[in-house]
Amino acid sequence: MSQVDKTAVEQVLAAYNDRYTGKNLVESKVVKDIRIDGSAVEVDLQFGYPCKGIEQEVQSEVETRLLAAEGIEQAKVSITTKVVARSVQHGVKRLENVKNIIAVASGKGGVGKSTTSVNLALALSVEGARVGLLDADIYGPSQPRMMGLSGQPESSDGKSIEPMRNYDVETMSIGFLIDEETPMIWRGPMVTQALEQLLNDTNWSALDYLIIDLPPGTGDTQLTLSQKVPVSGAVIVTTPQDIALLDARKGLKMFEKVEVPILGIVENMSTHVCSECGHEEAIFGTGGGGRMASDYDIELLGTMPLEMSIREQVDGGKPTVVSDPEGVISQKYREIARKTAAGLVSQSKDYSASFPNIVIQST
């Protein structure tokens, strides 16, 4: 029995493109090991982003391609994922235990940013990542209700606080520390200090991603985030409406100025389907998110419909991704999550943890 040539196996793998990174498996260094025993081939693939939703599809497709190659009679493909820390703004210290922070922003309120944030966090978790969610909207915290959480977080040492947990996602919000109906009548410096404390004094476990749900606009909270929080990338949420797009462009420009990569745009309320007659109508216009993505050469991560169930599910504390995991809307959120995480893979790695601290002592 003749031995399969390793080069032939590599050629098969090099012909398969990862649809989320745009690179083939060899070029993107996804191939970690190739073992050949006569006509049997085993391949280990390791993706840099969580992708449970497509693992079987990729595995089957690559095995089929290998079996079609000359001399290969058996093929087995194994898939794992490994998320690594990506680069952040210059001069900003990385947060311990958190590999990547993704900011979800909008220039305008009412475009579904918090709903996108919570479903993005849950989708990344379902795809296989360890995820946290920080509600940075001090004036209008909504994540406690959306995540179905109540009560106050505990503190074992009187200094740090434990994040609240539900649906395998760690969550922190000022909403856990105040009554739901208490207004936050604070000036800017108090808000920014509260944000820093919520971020730095929370005892996050080892997270692949921390999603930060920002308040709308480009004010104090966003400035604090860009100057003091180690952000690996940002997602912009908008609707197709021209007014919303104007403000979304401001948010995008803000991140560009502080050198935070834009991972893409999510367009909410793209169309509405009548629950009575099924008529589909673009209430807020069409193609706005796509045009904005094209203008700035960034990715349109997904378009979400204006659908009553999405609102009902977050209001009930069980967002779409967990309340209807196999539904069309959940699959859209999971697609957005994979695209977002894959967008980070193209960013350079952060090597700060690889270098030891150098301490100079006088002797």
C-alpha positions, 0 to 999 in steps of 0.5 A: 500500500503506497503512502499518501504524499503530504504535499497533496494533502496540503494542496487540498487544504489550501484550496478550501477558503474559510468564508469568515476570514477569506483565507485558505486553511493553510494560509491562515495557519488553521492546519495544526497537524497532518498525520498520514498512515498509508492511504489514511489521513487525519487532519487537525484544524484549529480556528481562531474564533468560536464556530460550533455552529459550522464545525460539522459543515466544515468537517464534512466538506474538508473530509469529502475533498480529501477523499476525492484526492488521489490515493486517499481512502480514509479521511478524518478531520478534527476541529478545535478553537483557540481564541487569543488576545488581539492588539488594543490602543497604544498605551492602554493596559490590558485587562487581566483575565479578558482576552478581547473587549468588543464595544457595541456602539451607536450614534443614536438611541433606539436603534436596538444596540442593547438588544444586539449586544446581549444577543451577540454575547449569548451567540458567542457563548453558544458558539463556544466562547467564554463571554462577559457582558458589561452594561456601560449605560450608566443612565439607562442600564437595561442588561439586568432585565434583558439577561433575566437577572436580579439581586445584587452582586456579592463581594468576597473581599470588600474590594472586588465584586462578582459578576452576575451569571445567567445563560453561561454569560457573566454580566455586570451593570450599575443596574444591579447596584441601584433600584430599577426606578432610581434615576442616575442624576450624575455629572460626567466625571461620576459616570466615567468613574463608575464605568471604570469601577464596574470594569476594573473592580469586577472579578471577571473569570478567564474570558475570550470576549467581553462585550461592552454595551455603550450608551448612544452618542460620542460623549464622556463614556465613549471617550473614557472607553477609547482612552482607558479601556483596552478595546480590540474592536467595535461594532456599530449598530444602526437602522437604515434610516438616514437620521440614524445613519448620520449619527452612526457615522459619527460613532464610526469616525470616533473609533477611527480617531482613537485607532480602534478597529471597526469590525462591522455594522449591524443594521436593525429594523431592516424590514417589517413583516406584517404578522397578519398578512405577511406583507414585507415593508422597509419602514425605515428605508433600504440598504442604509447599512450596506451603503455605509459599510461600502463607503467605509470599506467595512463589513456588513455583519448582518441585517435584522428584521423589525420583529415583535418576538425580538422585543418580547424576548429581551423584555422577558429576560430571555433573549432570542438566542436562548429562547429560540435557539434554532430559529431563523433570528438566532441563526442570524445572530450566530452568523453575526457573532462568527463574523465579528469574532473572525474579524478580530482574527485579522488583527495583530496578536497582543504579545505583552503577556509573552514578555516578562517584566524587567525589574532593575535593582541596585546591588 
